[in-house]
Amino acid sequence: MSSQPGGRRLWAALHLLDHQMLDREGAMAGCVDDLELTAAEDGTLIVTAILSGPGILAPRLGAARFGRWRRRSQQLWADEEGRPDPTRISFARVRGIGSHLTLAADAAELASSDTERWVRDHVVGRLPGSAHVAE
């Protein structure tokens, strides 16, 4: 890893993939499941986005059909709420890279939170006593 004009050189597989992400408040916001790369004029690959969420991870685990279905369902939910693709996080929103990535985003905006939020609202929230706060 060396400092370069206009950016920082990283081994993406080592420094980014599978690392935890924290949102602007320090809350867990998922993992880096894949990366979007764009070729610069000189042929150098530049990370332009982080891809995160169950629909992104599934193909890496050998469940391509489930991944396509999950990604489509995430996009439908996002479209209903007027949000952009929730699986794609612009790399410009990364504020820090270390043992984890710090994002300039709220966890609730990201696809990695969609499944947890749906289960909370539609399953756990309907269980008797789920409104009770632990003491």
Secondary structure, DSSP 8 states (H G I E B T S, - for coil): --EETTEE---HHHHTTT-EEE-TTS-EEEE--EEEEEE-TTS-EEEEEEE-SHHHHHHHTT-HHHHHHHHHHHHHHHHHHT---TTEEEGGGEEEESSSEEESS-GGGSHHHHHHHHHHHHTGGGSTTTT----
